[in-house]
């Protein structure tokens, strides 16, 4: 059984993300499944950064602490990451270039810079040479990597030099180093799979759902959504606008949506804070919009390149006044694709804002996925067609209905006057301040929450249904919960997972049913206050779930979470 962890450590500017992603793709093309996680510091150059790849011959859902193979591109990687080497694990470094002294038997010397200069003329290509060394140690061959490098490295001359660098590293490893590492991974045949981040999947979901306008201001870790869609716009007919700030971004998207175009914006918690006034305008004007919040630790600037799940209660309750909204928190790339499609449909169907809640771990990690089925992507809208609008004897934009959803047209459609207002208004959209109208319109808007709530049921139940221990989480904890539950079950303490993708309106009945039969409920969250646990307490009969919390900027690791869960058996 193949289960191997490779960590590449170095400074910002040494190309860790490029070579890490290439290695991950090579393994996927060679028939394996991969999870790749980045840990970076908030700086353009320097600092200690890592790119870790876990390779399995089966599904891989979470990252482990232990490392089989460490590639140290700077000295700090040897000083910081050697402690995570498993028994029998080895590290690769260029002793001469890094001025490494001593004779640690776990550290193998590879002249990465010398080979890089010989094949490309540039020392920076040492990172590419290192990929060849890794592939040589694993006896994986270079076929897949050579194709990836040839396709991805700009000019033919640049690509050819880097292909030679890969081969040089591979040949060195096979000749001088391979006997020191006994974990071969040879290419296998298997179904075609994708390797992509959750942010990539959000972009694909938006395109599949019919999004045709996106505006945003760059803010880590959401920026890759902006750049991905900007690079794809000409092919899919999508306009992307980099706004001057987050306030402008959401207002541009609001205008596009009011004009009948499916639109979205993306940001992190600090940018979402700036968007909140317009969020309330979306509520009163009943304009649909999808907002992606890729969470990172706060308050304020916090840790810009780390992960956390502390915006949950914020996005649920943000905005002045009361109005419905949907909040979906996908747990991996596939759920990110599906949740984004659902967010567009829910926003459009109920004329509300819909938030896709991610985080840095999801945004920057690479997941192995089967290809998405685009043949049956649903499309729901409340936007009237031309014949439907013409058939209405009296078009009222905010007509009071049993569902709370009113007929929706866009300005300039047909010959009807379309009024949209940020004030309280009557059914036609004219400003109104009398108590009766205010009460009637507010009740109408809130009734849409009933329809939304009926659609909120995306709760995954994984593991033995009769297990007395239930591990509960939302968003990016999905994978680590599944692996930790498996570890507990294997140790004789059967555990199952209850994972929420739909978090608001809170699917109380579904969660209550999923927790039935559990004597011990443990809520696992990347925040300091147990925000999901609070929702479970407020909306179900379970009043005392245990909390396992982590808020140091890093995701849960399988060994660490399993160890913490093992200590929760005895009530304190």
Beta strands, then each sheet from edge to edge (+ up, - down):
strand 1: 3-12
strand 2: 33-39
strand 3: 46-56
strand 4: 67-72
strand 5: 85-93
strand 6: 107-109
strand 7: 193-197
strand 8: 213-216
strand 9: 239-242
strand 10: 263-267
strand 11: 289-295
strand 12: 326-328
strand 13: 353-359
strand 14: 366-370
strand 15: 459-462
strand 16: 469-474
strand 17: 495-500
strand 18: 502-504
strand 19: 520-525
strand 20: 546-549
sheet 1: 6+ 5+ 4+ 1+ 3- 2+ 14- 7+
sheet 2: 9+ 8+ 10+ 11+ 13+ 12+ 18-
sheet 3: 15+ 17- 16- 19- 20-
end
